[in-house]
Amino acid sequence: MRAIDLNSLTWRKSSYSNSDGGQCLEVADSLPVVPVRDSKDTTRPPLLFTAPAWAAFLDGVKRR
């Protein structure tokens, strides 16, 4: 498997994020995995999920 350069990714914040310093996630698109990071501490390495695992997580959140 080819290594993915996570330093050059374009990150986007959750549409539920706001500017009051709440719990915010950022994700990067168009990769074979879904990297997710804390927008308040971008120096930490992101968590990597498979696309099916991330889709299942989002589905679960949407059903709440």
N, C-alpha and C positions, 0 to 999 in steps of 0.2 A: 504494500500500500504506500502511496506517495504521501510525504509529509505535507501538512497544510500550514502555511505561514499565517498565523493568527494575528500578527502585528499589522498587517496591511488590510484587514477587513473593514468593511463599512458597517458600523453598528447602528441599530435603531432601537429606540426606547419603546417600551410597552405603551399602547394607546391609553392605558389607565394611569400612566405616570403623570405627576404634576410637579410644580416647582416648589412645593412646601417641604421637600426633603423626606418624603415617604419612602417606602420600600420599592425601589425601582429595578427593573430588569432590562437588559439590552440583549438583543439577539442579532445574529448575522445570517443572511440568506444565501441561497444558491451554492450550498456546499453539500458534500455527501453526508455530513453530520450537522447537527444544529448546536453551535456554540452559544452559551448563555452566560452572561456575567452580571455582576452587581455594578450598577452605574455609578455608585458612590465610591467604589474602590476598584478602579479599572486596572490596577497593578497586579491584582490576583489573577491567576490563570482561570479561564472560563471552564465551566462544566460542559462536557460534550455529550449529546444525546443522539441516538439514531432518529431518523425522521419518523418512523412509526411510534417510537416511545414519546417523542415530543407531541405528535398529533394526539396520542391517547391522553397525555397530560392536559392539553388544551381542551379536548373534548370533556374531560372531567371537570375542569374549571368552568366551562360554559354551562354545564348542567346544574351548577350550584345556585 
